[in-house]
Amino acid sequence: MKKLLFPLAALILVLAGCKSGEVAHEDEHGHEEPGHSESVELTPAAEEIAGIEVEPATLRPMQATLQVPGVVNSTTQGRAVVTPPVAGRIVTLSVQPGDKVTKGQTLAVIESSELALSWTSIAEAQRARDAASADLKREIAELSLAQTKLTAARTNLRRQQEFVKAGAYSQAPIQQAQSELNEAQSELLSVQQEQASHAEQFRRTENLFNDGLVSKADLEAARLELQQDEIRLDKAKSRVAQAKLTYEREKNISQKGLLNARELQTAEAEVRTAELERQRAEISVQSARAALANAQKAIGNAQASYRTYTGGGAASVGRVTLVAPIYGIVTHLDVTRGQAIDRTQALLEVENLESVWVTANVPEKDAAKIVKGASVSVHVSANPDQEFSGIVQVVAGRLDPKTRSIPVQCLIVDARGRLKPDMFATVHLGLGASQDSLSIPKSALVSEDHASYVFVKEGKGFEKREVKLGRSNETHVEILDGLETGEPVAIKGSFVLASEQKKDELKGHEH
């Protein structure tokens, strides 16, 4: 308290020593008497102690404003309620109320049996897809083989058709029969030679047995070998006879010109068989492709169901990670680690207060003055020296029947977290177009008897001058008359000048 008394006492002493000009006196009719002016003169020291600041009256853009009350609210993009995409249990909780989070930051991890089952469905669908893919590859290989067989059969058919057209015939059957006959005859000759050798050996063994030089077992072995030669001889003779019949038949067919017809029929039959095989292979390929497409579709359906359960968040088997949908601050947290949750439960809220709505309540009589896009400035008691700028975004089309006012939504884009939801605000709404006008700060005004005055610096003193006011905003007021551009005006300390001027008036009346 003592610290405040000393400057105040010094100011009184300095002002008491100031030299004031003559003060105008009014007669009994209220008119100023000639030869008096309303001016106050202070020493430089007194001006400094009084905190007087002078600023020239200048032209600046001016726009009339309407002051109304308002309330701060979150924007629709600036508030997010986080709900779980699937029922389950919270196994990890990474944030607390008041924490700042970035978009995509992990908030919690949920464990869910539904999610695990959905993941199993995907795995089963993928296995079915792999099996269908393997079947398709196998069927395509079968189709390729069938196509190769058909191509070969058609080539052989064209060759046989050319033989028929040229009157030629194929030597392959008769040549094969001749070769078979030659082999059979060679085999018969070989068996006959072996039989003759074994018969001679048997006679010698028999003579030696009669002479007692070899055993009966040796004789029986020689006899058995000879018997086997007779069996082989019968088979060789039978083969030769069969080969001769085949050769004679093929020779007869060839001589009568029947060979080409048979070969042509055989080639045609082979083509038909190959075509049927290819058709069956094509049907199998189509069926395998349809099975693969169904398997792919089943995977897509299972994955879509899984994405529904995960809500688009990162997931692993039976767990899903919840992430922050926006940048902001965690304002509410209604769950704890280990808690069971369902899909309709709100877990937490995140608010981004970089930009906010301020809903201004405009009186019914002023509603027509407010237009979309008008400039706005907002003040709140929590930050009295801070001005927040914005624009009118929405003018409601219906009157609030309780307050008889029109709600006007204003977007404040530079709030930076300093405007909180549900704060009361003072809103200055711009009216009309902005124009360059002569204006001064409102702090320069002094009001007396329903009139407005300013103190203009003239030489060493300050002249009290009445001014006519025009439009005003939250900081400045337009001067319509009483001042010229560039004239220096006391914008701070006016109350000291006004007090000193009153004191001089009282002294003048005492004389």
Order of alpha helices (4+ residues) and beta strands (2+ residues): alpha-beta-alpha-beta-beta-beta-beta-beta-beta-alpha-alpha-alpha-alpha-beta-beta-beta-beta-beta-beta-beta-beta-beta-beta-beta-beta-beta-beta-beta-alpha
